[in-house]
Amino acid sequence: MEVIPLPDVAERLGQPVTRVHQLIRDGHLLAVRRDGVLGVPTAFLAGDAVVKGLGGTITLLKDNGYNADEILSWLFTADDSLPGTPIDALRGDRGREVKRRAQAMGF
């Protein structure tokens, strides 16, 4: 998983870095620390926006008791029935199916 630093995320989104921090706090994005630098997986960005449906998926998984590491792992783990990974499915406009699966994981 490729990760870019928060200032680069802010530049891509056309927002101040404080807005990126707010997106992370609000659960619309997840950040990881690599070599001491906080960053966001590039797969979470589509051009100059956050991938549609990502925030809702993160919220569903958090509400079901998953922590950030578990959510990242789930988003980037291949699922033959999708096919691909959940983040690939979100990027491919199959968000409804990803959210359905995220919701079902809580039961």
C-alpha angles and dihedrals in degrees: 000000000000115000129195126199120258095251088057090048089052091051092050091049093044090234135117115265089247088065090054089052088051092051088053093047091048092051097246090118136023123218131204131198116236120178089344093306122114113227145159126237109257089226087071091066128073109190107302097346142066112262109273112256096016096110093049091048092050090049093050092051093046090049088053091056102262118143125220094266092051091047092050090048092050094047092053100039115104116245114193092204093061090034109237126008127323091249089053089051092051090050089049094056095257093120095131091062093046092050091047090055093045090052093048091053089071095062 
